[in-house]
């Protein structure tokens, strides 16, 4: 009989083997989750922009702005999930908030747990 199924002989480790690996895995899951949300948000932004009659071009400078916007959204989501993003450092170093800006944001944010 020659129809024998060979099973893989390499071992696959399913669970992290240390606390550090567990934390890394959790961070990866959070990062992937935020990345998926970010993609959905960018798609929604384009939908709204196009609904207002603005056609988005795909020239190099526009694409750079789109990438910047998506990274900004990721940065916000990562902050909420306690995952570091390079934009956190950039925002801290370059943006100073005044009371008016904070009040405007508070109108849109529900801080209830």
N, CA, C and O atoms as a DFTB+ gen file, in Angstrom:
452 C
 N C O
     1  1       0.853      -1.167       0.000
     2  2       0.000       0.000       0.000
     3  2       0.903       1.236       0.000
     4  3       1.743       1.391       0.886
     5  1       0.731       2.112      -0.990
     6  2       1.616       3.268      -1.128
     7  2       0.926       4.597      -0.807
     8  3       1.547       5.653      -0.928
     9  1      -0.299       4.566      -0.415
    10  2      -1.031       5.801      -0.090
    11  2      -0.895       6.134       1.401
    12  3      -1.885       6.121       2.132
    13  1       0.285       6.422       1.833
    14  2       0.524       6.745       3.235
    15  2       0.674       8.255       3.365
    16  3       1.430       8.876       2.619
    17  1      -0.047       8.841       4.311
    18  2       0.014      10.269       4.558
    19  2       1.137      10.540       5.551
    20  3       1.148       9.986       6.650
    21  1       2.071      11.383       5.166
    22  2       3.150      11.764       6.062
    23  2       2.740      13.005       6.845
    24  3       2.384      14.033       6.269
    25  1       2.796      12.890       8.156
    26  2       2.473      14.025       9.013
    27  2       3.725      14.863       9.209
    28  3       4.842      14.347       9.171
    29  1       3.534      16.151       9.417
    30  2       4.712      17.002       9.645
    31  2       5.483      16.515      10.872
    32  3       4.889      16.143      11.884
    33  1       6.787      16.522      10.769
    34  2       7.577      16.043      11.888
    35  2       8.223      17.179      12.676
    36  3       8.956      16.934      13.634
    37  1       7.955      18.411      12.277
    38  2       8.496      19.522      13.061
    39  2       7.479      19.936      14.120
    40  3       6.272      19.919      13.877
    41  1       7.975      20.302      15.280
    42  2       7.100      20.687      16.378
    43  2       6.760      22.171      16.254
    44  3       7.627      23.006      15.994
    45  1       5.499      22.473      16.444
    46  2       5.042      23.855      16.404
    47  2       4.635      24.244      17.817
    48  3       3.761      23.623      18.421
    49  1       5.283      25.282      18.334
    50  2       4.959      25.751      19.674
    51  2       3.794      26.718      19.569
    52  3       3.886      27.746      18.899
    53  1       2.713      26.388      20.226
    54  2       1.501      27.182      20.149
    55  2       1.500      28.298      21.192
    56  3       1.089      29.421      20.901
    57  1       1.951      27.996      22.382
    58  2       1.895      28.950      23.480
    59  2       3.262      29.582      23.712
    60  3       4.293      28.933      23.534
    61  1       3.263      30.846      24.107
    62  2       4.546      31.477      24.447
    63  2       5.203      30.727      25.602
    64  3       4.521      30.221      26.493
    65  1       6.517      30.661      25.580
    66  2       7.219      29.889      26.591
    67  2       7.780      30.750      27.719
    68  3       8.403      30.225      28.641
    69  1       7.568      32.066      27.659
    70  2       8.031      32.934      28.734
    71  2       7.066      34.102      28.882
    72  3       6.224      34.354      28.020
    73  1       7.208      34.797      29.983
    74  2       6.362      35.964      30.227
    75  2       6.617      37.043      29.179
    76  3       5.681      37.683      28.700
    77  1       7.893      37.243      28.823
    78  2       8.227      38.236      27.793
    79  2       7.590      37.886      26.455
    80  3       7.080      38.765      25.760
    81  1       7.616      36.607      26.091
    82  2       6.972      36.184      24.842
    83  2       5.466      36.410      24.905
    84  3       4.844      36.758      23.901
    85  1       4.884      36.213      26.076
    86  2       3.440      36.448      26.240
    87  2       3.103      37.913      26.021
    88  3       2.148      38.238      25.316
    89  1       3.901      38.810      26.635
    90  2       3.678      40.241      26.452
    91  2       3.863      40.655      24.996
    92  3       3.103      41.471      24.475
    93  1       4.861      40.098      24.352
    94  2       5.111      40.398      22.938
    95  2       3.926      39.940      22.087
    96  3       3.489      40.650      21.181
    97  1       3.418      38.761      22.387
    98  2       2.263      38.234      21.642
    99  2       1.042      39.138      21.830
   100  3       0.334      39.441      20.870
   101  1       0.804      39.563      23.066
   102  2      -0.330      40.452      23.343
   103  2      -0.168      41.769      22.581
   104  3      -1.125      42.278      21.998
   105  1       1.053      42.315      22.592
   106  2       1.290      43.566      21.860
   107  2       1.060      43.370      20.364
   108  3       0.489      44.242      19.708
   109  1       1.495      42.243      19.820
   110  2       1.281      41.958      18.392
   111  2      -0.211      41.878      18.071
   112  3      -0.657      42.389      17.045
   113  1      -0.971      41.242      18.943
   114  2      -2.417      41.124      18.728
   115  2      -3.055      42.506      18.767
   116  3      -3.896      42.829      17.928
   117  1      -2.658      43.324      19.740
   118  2      -3.193      44.691      19.838
   119  2      -2.824      45.506      18.604
   120  3      -3.656      46.231      18.059
   121  1      -1.574      45.384      18.168
   122  2      -1.114      46.133      16.994
   123  2      -1.917      45.712      15.750
   124  3      -2.369      46.568      14.989
   125  1      -2.091      44.426      15.548
   126  2      -2.854      43.943      14.384
   127  2      -4.302      44.417      14.430
   128  3      -4.875      44.782      13.403
   129  1      -4.887      44.412      15.614
   130  2      -6.263      44.883      15.793
   131  2      -6.366      46.364      15.412
   132  3      -7.271      46.762      14.679
   133  1      -5.435      47.170      15.916
   134  2      -5.425      48.601      15.605
   135  2      -5.195      48.844      14.114
   136  3      -5.804      49.740      13.530
   137  1      -4.330      48.057      13.504
   138  2      -4.068      48.196      12.070
   139  2      -5.324      47.919      11.244
   140  3      -5.585      48.600      10.253
   141  1      -6.093      46.918      11.657
   142  2      -7.338      46.607      10.950
   143  2      -8.335      47.761      11.091
   144  3      -8.973      48.160      10.116
   145  1      -8.462      48.290      12.302
   146  2      -9.367      49.425      12.521
   147  2      -8.914      50.613      11.685
   148  3      -9.733      51.284      11.056
   149  1      -7.614      50.873      11.679
   150  2      -7.072      51.999      10.921
   151  2      -7.427      51.889       9.441
   152  3      -7.828      52.875       8.823
   153  1      -7.284      50.718       8.886
   154  2      -7.641      50.522       7.474
   155  2      -9.117      50.838       7.233
   156  3      -9.471      51.466       6.235
   157  1      -9.969      50.399       8.152
   158  2     -11.403      50.674       8.029
   159  2     -11.684      52.174       8.121
   160  3     -12.512      52.705       7.380
   161  1     -10.990      52.851       9.036
   162  2     -11.192      54.295       9.212
   163  2     -10.753      55.058       7.968
   164  3     -11.450      55.969       7.521
   165  1      -9.605      54.694       7.410
   166  2      -9.120      55.372       6.201
   167  2     -10.113      55.162       5.059
   168  3     -10.403      56.095       4.309
   169  1     -10.625      53.964       4.927
   170  2     -11.629      53.700       3.894
   171  2     -12.870      54.563       4.118
   172  3     -13.435      55.093       3.161
   173  1     -13.294      54.706       5.366
   174  2     -14.461      55.539       5.675
   175  2     -14.177      57.010       5.382
   176  3     -15.050      57.721       4.885
   177  1     -12.968      57.468       5.687
   178  2     -12.587      58.859       5.404
   179  2     -12.703      59.131       3.903
   180  3     -13.259      60.151       3.494
   181  1     -12.178      58.219       3.086
   182  2     -12.265      58.413       1.638
   183  2     -13.708      58.422       1.162
   184  3     -14.067      59.186       0.265
   185  1     -14.522      57.588       1.752
   186  2     -15.937      57.556       1.391
   187  2     -16.598      58.906       1.690
   188  3     -17.347      59.427       0.864
   189  1     -16.323      59.467       2.861
   190  2     -16.898      60.761       3.235
   191  2     -16.379      61.859       2.307
   192  3     -17.157      62.680       1.821
   193  1     -15.076      61.874       2.062
   194  2     -14.491      62.888       1.175
   195  2     -15.133      62.822      -0.208
   196  3     -15.483      63.853      -0.782
   197  1     -15.287      61.617      -0.741
   198  2     -15.877      61.461      -2.068
   199  2     -17.355      61.820      -2.057
   200  3     -17.869      62.338      -3.049
   201  1     -18.051      61.555      -0.948
   202  2     -19.459      61.949      -0.840
   203  2     -19.636      63.462      -0.871
   204  3     -20.698      63.956      -1.248
   205  1     -18.601      64.195      -0.477
   206  2     -18.622      65.654      -0.552
   207  2     -18.188      66.148      -1.928
   208  3     -18.082      67.355      -2.144
   209  1     -17.937      65.237      -2.852
   210  2     -17.626      65.614      -4.222
   211  2     -16.165      65.872      -4.502
   212  3     -15.824      66.415      -5.553
   213  1     -15.298      65.496      -3.588
   214  2     -13.866      65.694      -3.797
   215  2     -13.255      64.386      -4.287
   216  3     -13.377      63.345      -3.640
   217  1     -12.603      64.457      -5.430
   218  2     -11.954      63.278      -5.995
   219  2     -10.521      63.190      -5.477
   220  3      -9.754      64.141      -5.626
   221  1     -10.157      62.085      -4.884
   222  2      -8.808      61.879      -4.345
   223  2      -7.915      61.360      -5.462
   224  3      -8.233      60.373      -6.125
   225  1      -6.793      62.044      -5.657
   226  2      -5.848      61.602      -6.686
   227  2      -4.819      60.663      -6.069
   228  3      -4.734      60.528      -4.849
   229  1      -4.045      60.022      -6.927
   230  2      -3.035      59.078      -6.444
   231  2      -1.623      59.513      -6.836
   232  3      -0.743      58.682      -7.061
   233  1      -1.422      60.833      -6.915
   234  2      -0.070      61.315      -7.192
   235  2       0.786      61.108      -5.933
   236  3       0.261      60.858      -4.848
   237  1       2.094      61.216      -6.095
   238  2       3.034      60.887      -5.021
   239  2       2.795      61.698      -3.748
   240  3       2.816      61.144      -2.649
   241  1       2.571      62.995      -3.885
   242  2       2.372      63.842      -2.700
   243  2       1.071      63.497      -1.978
   244  3       1.025      63.505      -0.748
   245  1       0.028      63.199      -2.723
   246  2      -1.237      62.809      -2.098
   247  2      -1.086      61.490      -1.368
   248  3      -1.592      61.329      -0.257
   249  1      -0.395      60.548      -1.982
   250  2      -0.168      59.251      -1.337
   251  2       0.617      59.432      -0.042
   252  3       0.333      58.764       0.951
   253  1       1.599      60.326      -0.044
   254  2       2.356      60.606       1.184
   255  2       1.429      61.137       2.276
   256  3       1.551      60.748       3.437
   257  1       0.508      62.020       1.908
   258  2      -0.444      62.550       2.880
   259  2      -1.383      61.469       3.401
   260  3      -1.741      61.457       4.579
   261  1      -1.773      60.575       2.522
   262  2      -2.639      59.470       2.925
   263  2      -1.911      58.563       3.915
   264  3      -2.479      58.161       4.931
   265  1      -0.662      58.244       3.616
   266  2       0.136      57.404       4.519
   267  2       0.291      58.099       5.871
   268  3       0.177      57.457       6.915
   269  1       0.549      59.401       5.855
   270  2       0.686      60.166       7.090
   271  2      -0.609      60.116       7.901
   272  3      -0.577      59.933       9.118
   273  1      -1.756      60.281       7.220
   274  2      -3.046      60.218       7.900
   275  2      -3.259      58.846       8.525
   276  3      -3.683      58.742       9.676
   277  1      -2.967      57.798       7.767
   278  2      -3.168      56.443       8.300
   279  2      -2.263      56.185       9.501
   280  3      -2.695      55.579      10.482
   281  1      -1.021      56.636       9.432
   282  2      -0.119      56.458      10.564
   283  2      -0.582      57.263      11.772
   284  3      -0.404      56.826      12.909
   285  1      -1.165      58.419      11.542
   286  2      -1.709      59.215      12.641
   287  2      -2.867      58.486      13.324
   288  3      -2.976      58.481      14.550
   289  1      -3.717      57.878      12.521
   290  2      -4.830      57.107      13.071
   291  2      -4.295      55.914      13.852
   292  3      -4.764      55.634      14.955
   293  1      -3.317      55.209      13.289
   294  2      -2.706      54.088      14.007
   295  2      -2.119      54.558      15.327
   296  3      -2.278      53.892      16.350
   297  1      -1.448      55.689      15.312
   298  2      -0.838      56.231      16.523
   299  2      -1.887      56.452      17.610
   300  3      -1.669      56.104      18.771
   301  1      -3.007      57.020      17.235
   302  2      -4.096      57.250      18.186
   303  2      -4.596      55.920      18.758
   304  3      -4.763      55.780      19.970
   305  1      -4.828      54.963      17.890
   306  2      -5.325      53.656      18.334
   307  2      -4.301      52.925      19.190
   308  3      -4.651      52.324      20.206
   309  1      -3.044      52.975      18.785
   310  2      -1.978      52.343      19.573
   311  2      -1.926      52.960      20.966
   312  3      -1.758      52.246      21.955
   313  1      -2.071      54.285      21.049
   314  2      -2.044      54.973      22.339
   315  2      -3.145      54.429      23.243
   316  3      -2.929      54.205      24.434
   317  1      -4.322      54.220      22.669
   318  2      -5.450      53.706      23.449
   319  2      -5.217      52.275      23.913
   320  3      -5.753      51.859      24.940
   321  1      -4.426      51.525      23.170
   322  2      -4.148      50.126      23.513
   323  2      -2.776      49.943      24.168
   324  3      -2.310      48.819      24.355
   325  1      -2.131      51.078      24.517
   326  2      -0.842      51.063      25.215
   327  2       0.259      50.357      24.413
   328  3       1.046      49.579      24.954
   329  1       0.289      50.652      23.115
   330  2       1.337      50.144      22.226
   331  2       2.064      51.366      21.669
   332  3       1.425      52.316      21.217
   333  1       3.381      51.346      21.698
   334  2       4.142      52.517      21.250
   335  2       4.102      52.646      19.730
   336  3       4.137      51.659      18.995
   337  1       4.028      53.894      19.291
   338  2       4.111      54.241      17.873
   339  2       5.040      55.441      17.768
   340  3       4.992      56.317      18.632
   341  1       5.887      55.516      16.738
   342  2       6.817      56.640      16.607
   343  2       6.140      58.016      16.582
   344  3       6.752      59.006      16.982
   345  1       4.910      58.090      16.129
   346  2       4.200      59.370      16.099
   347  2       3.926      59.903      17.506
   348  3       3.738      61.108      17.669
   349  1       3.900      59.044      18.523
   350  2       3.697      59.514      19.891
   351  2       4.797      60.510      20.262
   352  3       4.526      61.567      20.833
   353  1       6.030      60.159      19.933
   354  2       7.165      61.032      20.238
   355  2       7.089      62.331      19.435
   356  3       7.384      63.407      19.954
   357  1       6.700      62.223      18.188
   358  2       6.596      63.403      17.323
   359  2       5.518      64.349      17.857
   360  3       5.737      65.558      17.933
   361  1       4.369      63.812      18.220
   362  2       3.276      64.640      18.732
   363  2       3.675      65.318      20.040
   364  3       3.401      66.502      20.237
   365  1       4.318      64.574      20.926
   366  2       4.743      65.150      22.207
   367  2       5.736      66.283      22.017
   368  3       5.707      67.275      22.745
   369  1       6.610      66.130      21.039
   370  2       7.665      67.127      20.826
   371  2       7.194      68.347      20.041
   372  3       7.804      69.411      20.149
   373  1       6.128      68.222      19.257
   374  2       5.786      69.305      18.335
   375  2       4.440      69.978      18.577
   376  3       4.183      71.045      18.020
   377  1       3.574      69.381      19.394
   378  2       2.220      69.927      19.543
   379  2       1.999      70.407      20.971
   380  3       2.233      69.682      21.938
   381  1       1.543      71.648      21.070
   382  2       1.158      72.218      22.360
   383  2      -0.333      72.505      22.305
   384  3      -0.801      73.211      21.411
   385  1      -1.072      71.964      23.250
   386  2      -2.520      72.153      23.267
   387  2      -2.900      73.353      24.115
   388  3      -2.309      73.605      25.165
   389  1      -3.898      74.089      23.640
   390  2      -4.487      75.129      24.464
   391  2      -5.845      74.633      24.964
   392  3      -6.323      73.587      24.523
   393  1      -6.457      75.363      25.865
   394  2      -7.726      74.928      26.451
   395  2      -8.822      74.777      25.407
   396  3      -9.650      73.873      25.509
   397  1      -8.838      75.652      24.404
   398  2      -9.862      75.578      23.361
   399  2      -9.777      74.264      22.591
   400  3     -10.799      73.646      22.294
   401  1      -8.568      73.841      22.273
   402  2      -8.391      72.585      21.533
   403  2      -8.900      71.414      22.354
   404  3      -9.583      70.534      21.831
   405  1      -8.571      71.400      23.625
   406  2      -9.018      70.310      24.495
   407  2     -10.539      70.278      24.592
   408  3     -11.146      69.208      24.543
   409  1     -11.160      71.460      24.730
   410  2     -12.619      71.527      24.802
   411  2     -13.275      71.014      23.523
   412  3     -14.296      70.329      23.581
   413  1     -12.692      71.341      22.368
   414  2     -13.231      70.864      21.094
   415  2     -13.189      69.339      21.018
   416  3     -14.150      68.707      20.577
   417  1     -12.087      68.758      21.443
   418  2     -11.952      67.291      21.420
   419  2     -12.922      66.650      22.402
   420  3     -13.525      65.621      22.097
   421  1     -13.078      67.252      23.580
   422  2     -13.971      66.695      24.598
   423  2     -15.418      66.608      24.109
   424  3     -16.178      65.771      24.596
   425  1     -15.810      67.451      23.162
   426  2     -17.157      67.398      22.613
   427  2     -17.419      66.070      21.897
   428  3     -18.553      65.595      21.841
   429  1     -16.349      65.480      21.351
   430  2     -16.504      64.266      20.557
   431  2     -16.168      62.992      21.316
   432  3     -16.450      61.893      20.839
   433  1     -15.572      63.129      22.489
   434  2     -15.092      61.963      23.224
   435  2     -15.964      61.727      24.444
   436  3     -16.180      62.626      25.257
   437  1     -16.451      60.523      24.556
   438  2     -17.211      60.124      25.727
   439  2     -16.244      59.399      26.656
   440  3     -15.808      58.288      26.355
   441  1     -15.908      60.024      27.781
   442  2     -14.894      59.463      28.663
   443  2     -15.443      58.459      29.662
   444  3     -14.740      58.103      30.607
   445  1     -16.641      58.002      29.493
   446  2     -17.192      56.997      30.407
   447  2     -16.497      55.663      30.158
   448  3     -16.214      55.305      29.014
   449  1     -16.225      54.935      31.231
   450  2     -15.550      53.629      31.054
   451  2     -16.399      52.609      30.362
   452  3     -15.959      51.479      30.151
